[in-house]
Amino acid sequence: RYIGDWSSDVCSSDLGSPGIGTTGYDTVDANGRRMTAEWEVYDWEDGSHARWNLISGPIKGTGEYICVPEGDGTRFTLEAHISPTGWYRLMGPLFGWIGRRQNGRDVERLKELLEEQP
């Protein structure tokens, strides 16, 4: 699915073919301020996980998407270890709280979209 289908703040996004070395970007509109971050996948296993580094933009760090079979479904986990730079750093703990809340909403939307498919 296109990330804009489930991530409410993403205005544009692009992704190469899945796998190690894939690069992409996401542009988000955070309270009227556009921010673009580029990332690169450094570890990939289809249907299991994707680990990525942020390679440019106002936020630096790493993260991963993890999928684990559980009963009749799949447990999805997003882990992100990021550090804001520039003026974003001034927001400190508030930045983390906003990000966790937004990611929670986005993951819930992704879950809804995936479960409604036949």
C-alpha positions in Angstrom: 0.0 0.0 0.0 1.0 3.6 -0.6 2.1 5.1 2.7 -0.2 8.1 2.1 -3.1 5.6 2.4 -2.4 5.0 6.0 -0.1 7.7 7.3 -2.2 10.8 7.8 0.6 13.4 7.6 2.4 12.1 4.5 1.8 14.3 1.4 4.2 12.4 -0.9 6.4 9.3 -0.8 8.4 7.2 -3.1 10.0 3.8 -2.7 12.2 1.7 -4.9 11.7 -2.1 -5.2 11.7 -3.8 -1.8 14.9 -5.1 -0.4 18.3 -4.2 1.0 19.6 -1.0 -0.5 16.2 0.4 -1.3 16.0 4.2 -0.8 12.9 6.3 -0.6 11.6 9.5 0.9 8.5 10.7 2.8 7.3 14.3 2.9 5.0 15.2 5.7 3.0 18.2 6.5 3.5 18.7 10.2 1.3 21.6 11.4 1.8 23.6 8.1 5.5 22.9 7.9 6.7 20.5 5.2 9.5 18.1 6.1 11.2 15.6 3.8 13.2 12.7 5.1 15.1 10.2 3.0 15.8 6.7 4.2 17.6 3.5 3.1 16.8 -0.1 3.9 19.8 -2.0 5.3 18.2 -5.2 6.4 15.2 -6.9 4.8 13.3 -10.2 5.0 10.1 -10.3 3.0 7.1 -10.7 5.3 9.3 -10.5 8.4 11.1 -7.1 8.8 12.6 -4.1 7.3 15.3 -2.1 9.0 16.2 1.4 7.8 18.4 4.4 8.4 17.3 8.0 7.9 20.0 9.4 5.6 18.8 13.0 5.2 16.3 15.4 6.6 15.8 17.1 10.0 15.6 13.8 11.9 18.4 11.3 12.2 18.2 7.7 13.3 17.1 4.2 12.6 14.0 2.1 12.8 12.3 -1.1 11.8 9.0 -2.6 10.9 8.6 -6.1 12.3 5.8 -8.6 11.4 5.4 -11.8 13.5 2.7 -14.4 12.8 0.4 -14.6 15.8 -2.7 -16.8 15.9 -4.8 -16.1 12.8 -3.1 -12.7 12.3 0.1 -10.8 12.4 1.6 -8.7 15.1 3.1 -5.5 13.6 5.6 -3.5 15.5 7.3 -0.2 14.6 10.5 0.7 16.4 12.2 4.0 15.8 15.3 5.4 17.5 15.5 8.9 16.3 17.0 12.3 17.2 15.6 15.5 15.9 18.0 18.1 14.6 17.8 21.8 14.1 14.7 23.6 15.4 13.0 20.2 15.9 15.5 19.5 18.7 14.1 22.5 20.7 10.8 20.6 21.0 12.5 17.9 23.1 10.1 15.5 24.8 7.1 17.0 23.1 8.4 15.8 19.8 8.6 12.2 21.0 5.1 12.3 22.4 3.6 13.7 19.2 5.5 11.1 17.1 4.3 8.2 19.2 0.7 9.4 19.2 0.8 9.9 15.4 2.4 6.5 14.8 -0.3 4.9 16.9 -3.0 6.4 14.8 -1.2 5.5 11.5 -0.6 1.9 12.6 -4.3 1.5 13.5 -5.3 2.9 10.1 -2.9 0.4 8.4 -4.5 -2.4 10.4 -8.0 -1.4 9.3 -6.9 -1.3 5.6 -5.2 -4.6 5.7 -8.0 -6.4 7.5 -10.7 -5.2 5.0 -8.9 -6.7 2.0 -10.3 -10.1 0.9 
